[in-house]
């Protein structure tokens, strides 16, 4: 077994068995609640930081950062991907960092950013105005 694959196995074990890491992951995925349905699968995956981006990352995507595919990114200890999958559709983001918690948080933040941009494109200006109006008229019931 090569050194890289044993390191990846150690990272996978950390994600799956370390109670502090698992708890942190659960805290982070709560932020996806406004964007998911009960059928959405949320995955947090460790990837080899020394491997190139897999084919699921679209180089045309505005969130694709060529610098992260360079030799510089391979110096990071952790490479974490957060993936939302529902049926045949999925969306993902990944991040590199030397701290596993920061890598998880950054990947989550990148994906939330993408989801918010998609939501803005899909939601009409009138829908936004109606949502703001409904929220401002929401009176507390005693």
SVG drawing of the C-alpha trace seen along z (x, -y; Angstrom):
<svg xmlns="http://www.w3.org/2000/svg" viewBox="-52 -44 56 46">
<polyline fill="none" stroke="black" stroke-width="0.4" points="0.0,0.0 1.4,-3.4 1.9,-6.2 -0.8,-8.4 -3.4,-5.7 -2.7,-5.0 -3.0,-8.7 -6.4,-8.9 -7.5,-5.8 -6.5,-7.7 -8.5,-10.7 -11.5,-8.6 -11.3,-6.9 -11.2,-10.4 -14.4,-11.4 -16.2,-8.2 -15.1,-7.5 -13.8,-10.6 -16.8,-11.8 -15.6,-15.4 -15.3,-15.4 -18.6,-13.6 -20.3,-16.2 -18.8,-19.0 -20.0,-17.5 -23.5,-17.3 -23.4,-20.9 -22.3,-22.0 -24.8,-20.1 -27.7,-21.7 -26.9,-24.8 -28.2,-22.9 -31.7,-22.5 -33.2,-25.4 -31.8,-23.8 -32.6,-20.1 -35.6,-17.8 -36.0,-14.6 -34.7,-12.7 -31.5,-14.6 -28.3,-12.7 -25.6,-14.9 -22.1,-13.4 -18.8,-14.6 -16.0,-12.8 -12.2,-12.8 -10.2,-12.9 -6.5,-12.5 -5.0,-16.0 -2.2,-14.9 -4.6,-13.7 -5.9,-16.0 -9.5,-17.1 -11.9,-14.4 -13.9,-14.6 -17.0,-15.8 -15.5,-19.2 -16.3,-21.4 -13.3,-23.6 -15.8,-26.1 -17.4,-26.5 -16.8,-29.9 -15.9,-28.2 -13.2,-26.1 -9.9,-27.5 -7.0,-26.5 -4.7,-27.4 -6.2,-24.7 -5.2,-22.1 -1.6,-23.3 1.3,-21.9 0.5,-24.5 -2.8,-22.7 -1.0,-19.4 0.8,-20.8 -2.4,-20.8 -3.1,-17.9 -6.8,-17.6 -9.1,-17.7 -12.8,-17.5 -15.7,-17.4 -19.3,-18.1 -21.9,-16.7 -25.6,-17.1 -27.3,-14.4 -30.9,-13.8 -31.9,-11.2 -29.5,-11.5 -28.6,-15.2 -25.7,-16.3 -23.8,-19.4 -20.5,-19.6 -17.7,-21.8 -14.4,-20.9 -11.8,-22.6 -8.2,-22.1 -6.7,-22.9 -4.3,-21.6 -7.0,-21.6 -9.8,-19.1 -12.5,-21.2 -11.5,-24.2 -11.5,-22.1 -15.0,-20.8 -16.3,-24.3 -14.7,-25.8 -16.2,-23.1 -19.6,-23.7 -19.3,-27.5 -18.4,-27.1 -21.4,-24.9 -23.8,-27.2 -22.4,-30.1 -23.2,-28.1 -26.7,-27.2 -27.5,-30.8 -26.4,-32.0 -28.5,-29.3 -31.5,-30.3 -31.1,-34.0 -31.0,-33.0 -34.2,-30.8 -36.2,-33.1 -37.9,-36.0 -37.6,-39.5 -41.3,-39.4 -40.9,-36.3 -38.2,-38.0 -40.4,-41.1 -43.3,-38.9 -41.1,-36.9 -39.8,-40.2 -43.3,-41.5 -44.5,-38.3 -41.6,-38.4 -42.1,-42.0 -45.9,-41.5 -45.2,-38.4 -46.7,-39.5 -45.9,-37.6 -48.8,-35.7 -49.3,-35.7"/>
</svg>
